[in-house]
Amino acid sequence: MRFFITLAYNGKNYVGWQNQPNGRSVQQTVEEAISTLLRQTVSIVGAGRTDAGVHAQKMVAHFDWYGEAFEIQEFINRMNGFLPKDIAVYRIQAVIADAHARFSATSRSYKYYLTTQKNPFCHECKLRVFFTPDIEAMNKLCGVLMEYTDFTSFSKLHTDVKTNICRIDEAYWTQDGADYVFTIRADRFLRNMVRAIVGTLIEAGRGRLGEDGFRKIIEGKNRCLAGHSAPGQALFLHDVAYPDAIFIAGKRKKPDLATSRASNNLKTT
C-alpha cells in the first residue's frame, strides 16, 4: 500500500529536506527511522524540497509498504520515539496507489517571519530587521506579484525545472506588534523563490523599491534584478493541500488493524 506521512521539523541541523552527499537531510533521517522500524528498506518522496536551515510546520511525503498491515497509531508513536527531537510525525494515512506527495498536491503555502525586536528565544526562527517595515508598501507589491505567472526573476539559477510558471493564489503581510509575517500560497514554487521574493519585498519595506521597479524585476526574467535571498532560518513550509479523493481511510474494514509480521516487528523493535 501507499501511505502519506505528515511531519514537521526544525531544519537548523539539516542540509535541507532532500538527500545530499554533503550532509544529513531530513529525508534521510526519516527514511532510516521507517526502515529500521519496519525492518525493510523504505524510500520516501516529499511534497517538495526545503533548503538548508528551512523549517516545515507541515511536510508531506509518501512511501510504499509491501508487507502486511500495521497498526498506524502505534507506528506513529514508535517513529516519534525513534526520531530526533527536531522531527515529529503527526499523521500516517493510506492513499490510492497513484497518489503522489509532490504531484498530487493542489497547493503549498509558506510563511516567513520578521521581527524588529531582539528576542533571545526566537532569534533562530525569525529574521530581525533594524528598521520599521512599511507593511502597506510591501502588501501593495504583493498585489502586483499575483498579476504574474512567470517568476524566473525569483528562481535559483541553473535548476532542472522545465518551466518557471507558477500560480500564486495569495500573498500578503500581517503585523502583530514588532512581528511581521509573510504568507504565500501557490500551486508550486521554484527553488529559492520564496526567499528571493521576501528579500525583494523587504527592499520595498525599506522604501527602496516601488511598483514600477518591482514590475521591471518580474518582467525582466533575470534573477540578478531581484533582491538578495532572505535567510532560511525564518522560512517555514506551512501547509500542503491535497484533494480528499486520494485518501482511502474508512473505505476498508479496520484499515489500521495489524495482524501481521510487520506489527510483530514493531512490537519487538
C-alpha positions in Angstrom: 0.0 0.0 0.0 1.0 3.6 -0.4 0.9 5.9 2.7 1.2 9.6 3.2 3.2 10.7 6.2 2.7 14.2 7.7 5.6 15.6 9.7 7.2 18.7 11.0 10.8 19.6 11.5 13.3 22.2 12.6 15.7 22.5 9.7 18.6 24.0 11.7 20.7 20.8 11.8 20.0 19.6 8.2 21.2 20.3 4.7 17.6 20.5 3.6 14.8 18.1 3.0 16.3 16.2 0.1 19.1 13.6 0.4 22.5 15.1 -0.4 26.1 13.9 -0.3 27.4 16.8 1.8 25.4 16.2 5.0 22.4 14.8 6.8 19.0 15.6 5.3 15.5 15.3 6.8 14.6 12.8 4.2 17.5 10.5 5.1 16.7 10.7 8.8 13.0 9.8 8.3 13.8 7.0 5.8 16.2 5.4 8.3 13.6 5.5 11.0 10.9 3.9 8.9 13.3 1.3 7.5 14.6 0.4 11.0 11.1 0.0 12.5 9.6 -1.9 9.5 12.9 -3.9 9.1 12.8 -3.3 5.4 14.5 -0.6 3.2 11.9 2.1 2.6 12.3 5.2 0.4 10.1 8.3 0.8 9.2 11.1 -1.6 8.5 14.5 -0.3 6.0 17.2 -1.4 8.9 19.4 -2.2 12.4 20.5 -1.2 13.3 22.9 1.5 16.7 24.4 1.6 19.3 24.1 4.4 18.1 25.6 7.6 14.5 26.0 6.4 11.7 24.5 8.6 8.4 22.8 8.0 5.3 23.1 10.1 3.7 20.6 7.7 5.6 18.5 5.2 4.0 15.5 3.5 5.8 12.5 2.0 4.7 9.2 0.6 6.2 5.7 1.0 5.2 2.3 -0.3 4.9 -0.7 2.0 4.8 -4.2 0.5 4.3 -6.1 3.8 1.1 -6.7 5.6 -0.9 -4.2 7.6 0.5 -2.4 10.7 -1.3 -0.5 13.5 -0.8 3.1 12.4 -1.0 4.9 15.7 1.4 2.6 17.3 3.8 3.1 14.4 3.5 6.9 14.8 4.3 6.6 18.5 7.4 4.5 17.8 8.5 6.8 15.0 8.4 9.8 17.3 10.3 7.8 19.9 13.0 6.9 17.4 13.4 10.2 15.6 15.5 13.1 17.0 13.7 15.9 18.9 13.7 18.2 15.9 11.5 16.0 13.7 7.9 14.9 14.6 5.4 12.7 12.8 1.8 13.7 13.2 -0.2 11.5 10.8 0.1 8.5 8.5 -2.8 7.9 6.1 -3.5 5.3 3.4 -3.9 6.7 -0.1 -4.8 5.4 -3.5 -2.0 3.7 -5.4 -1.2 6.6 -7.8 -1.3 9.3 -5.2 1.9 11.3 -5.1 3.1 13.6 -2.4 4.6 16.0 -4.9 2.4 15.8 -8.0 -1.0 15.3 -6.3 -0.6 18.4 -4.2 -3.0 21.2 -5.2 -1.2 24.0 -3.3 1.6 24.7 -0.9 2.0 27.6 1.4 5.0 29.2 3.2 5.3 31.7 6.0 8.3 34.0 6.6 8.8 35.7 10.0 10.4 39.1 10.6 10.8 41.0 13.8 12.1 44.4 14.8 12.6 43.3 18.4 15.6 41.4 19.9 14.3 38.2 21.4 16.7 35.6 22.8 14.1 32.8 22.4 13.2 33.4 18.7 16.4 34.5 17.0 16.7 31.1 15.3 13.3 31.2 13.6 12.8 34.9 12.9 14.8 37.5 10.9 15.5 40.6 12.9 15.5 43.8 10.9 16.7 47.2 12.2 14.0 49.4 10.7 10.2 49.6 10.8 9.0 47.9 7.6 6.4 49.8 5.6 3.8 47.0 5.5 1.4 48.9 3.2 4.2 49.2 0.6 5.0 45.5 0.9 1.4 44.5 0.6 0.9 46.7 -2.5 3.7 44.8 -4.2 2.1 41.5 -3.1 -0.9 42.5 -5.2 1.3 43.2 -8.1 3.0 39.8 -7.6 -0.2 37.9 -8.1 -0.7 39.5 -11.5 2.1 37.5 -12.9 2.8 33.8 -13.5 6.5 33.7 -14.7 8.8 34.0 -11.8 12.2 33.4 -13.4 13.5 36.5 -11.6 12.9 34.8 -8.3 14.3 31.4 -9.2 17.6 29.9 -8.4 19.8 29.8 -11.5 20.6 26.6 -13.4 17.8 24.4 -12.0 16.4 21.4 -13.8 12.8 22.5 -13.9 11.1 22.7 -17.3 9.0 25.8 -16.6 9.1 28.8 -14.2 5.4 29.3 -14.4 3.5 29.3 -11.1 0.0 30.3 -10.0 0.1 32.4 -6.8 -3.3 32.3 -5.1 -2.5 34.6 -2.2 0.4 36.7 -0.9 0.3 39.2 2.0 2.0 40.5 5.1 0.4 40.8 8.6 1.8 42.7 11.6 1.5 41.9 15.3 3.4 44.5 17.3 7.1 44.0 16.5 6.5 40.9 14.4 5.7 40.7 10.7 4.6 37.5 8.9 4.6 37.0 5.1 2.2 34.3 3.8 2.2 33.0 0.3 0.3 30.2 -1.3 0.7 28.8 -4.8 0.3 25.6 -6.9 4.1 25.2 -7.0 7.2 27.0 -6.0 10.6 27.3 -7.7 13.8 26.7 -5.9 14.7 29.7 -3.6 11.5 31.5 -4.9 10.0 32.5 -1.5 13.3 33.7 0.0 14.0 35.8 -3.2 10.5 37.3 -3.1 10.9 38.1 0.6 14.3 39.7 0.1 12.9 41.9 -2.7 9.8 42.9 -0.7 12.0 43.9 2.2 13.5 46.4 -0.1 10.0 47.9 -0.6 9.6 47.9 3.2 12.7 50.0 3.4 11.4 52.5 0.9 13.9 51.4 -1.8 11.6 49.8 -4.3 8.3 50.9 -5.8 5.7 49.4 -8.0 7.3 50.3 -11.3 10.7 48.9 -10.2 9.0 45.7 -9.0 7.3 45.2 -12.3 10.6 45.6 -14.1 12.2 43.0 -11.9 9.5 40.4 -12.7 9.2 41.2 -16.4 13.0 41.2 -16.8 13.0 37.4 -16.0 16.5 37.8 -14.6 17.5 36.6 -11.1 20.2 39.3 -10.9 17.5 42.0 -11.0 15.8 40.9 -7.8 16.9 41.4 -4.2 19.1 39.1 -2.1 17.5 36.0 -0.8 16.3 36.3 2.7 18.0 34.0 5.2 16.5 30.5 5.5 16.1 30.2 9.3 12.9 32.4 9.3 11.1 30.4 6.5 8.6 27.7 7.2 6.7 25.4 4.9 3.3 25.9 6.4 0.9 23.6 4.6 0.5 21.2 1.7 -3.1 20.6 0.4 -4.5 17.6 -1.4 -7.8 16.5 -2.9 -9.9 14.4 -0.5 -10.4 11.7 -3.1 -6.9 10.4 -2.8 -7.3 9.3 0.8 -8.8 5.8 1.3 -9.1 5.7 5.1 -12.5 4.4 6.1 -13.0 2.6 2.7 -11.6 -0.6 4.1 -12.7 -2.5 7.1 -10.4 -1.9 10.0 -7.7 -0.2 7.9 -5.4 0.3 10.8 -5.6 -3.2 12.2 -2.3 -5.1 12.5 -2.4 -8.8 12.1 1.0 -9.4 10.6 4.7 -9.8 10.7 5.1 -6.0 10.3 3.2 -5.5 13.5 5.3 -8.0 15.3 8.4 -6.3 14.1 7.2 -3.0 15.6 6.5 -4.6 18.9 9.9 -6.2 19.1 12.0 -3.3 17.7 
